Every structure is written in structure tokens, then in C-alpha cells.
């Protein structure tokens, strides 16, 4: 249903492409390194981010999860959203520290290809 003067658009996925999960799968299949590091398109990382993430791997490490923060924003909604997201990050970090990892963010994540 459209309003007068508006056009209806239908977005159809290309055959064989199923969004972010398939994009990550394709990237992993083409990667040549032992360690895969993921992020999101809207993220900004420090210069030595890849080196830092990689430095946490030992022979027995399968996955490294790092924190993700939202940029400061002036609106009340954005501040509440940032606080809510911070709660998820802190909960995830605490559970990882307690040896019970159940949540992390793919915007700052590294793992072994064979894991």
C-alpha cells in the first residue's frame, strides 16, 4: 500500500547472498590467515587494533572479544541508548572474566578459522 504520489519499492536479495552472515562466511572462506578479525562498517579503531587483538592469542586461545562503545551524542535518547549498550558490554565482560562467556559483539571480535 502506498500513499498518493509515493512509489512502492521492493528489496530483493541477490541469489546466494544472505546479508551479513553470508558476507562473513565468504570473507572467512577467502581469508588466508589463521586468525579472523571482524568489525562493523561504522566502527573506528585505533591504529594498532589488529596487532593488539592478535597479541592476546596463545596456542590455546580460540576467541578474543573486545569492548565496543557508542560515540557520545547530545540527545536524551542517544544517551539512554549508550547507557543501555554499556550495560550489555559490562555484562559480557564480567561473564567472560568469570569464565562463562555468553555474549560478545562482532564489531570487535577475533577468532581462529578452525574454531
Buried (B, 14 or more C-beta within 10 A) or exposed (E): EEEEEEEEEEEEEEEEEEEEEEEEEEEEEEEEEEBBBBBEEEEEBEEEBBEBBBEEBEEEEEBBBBEBEBEEEEEEEEEEEBEEBBEEBEEBBEBBEEEEEEEBBEBBBBBBEEE
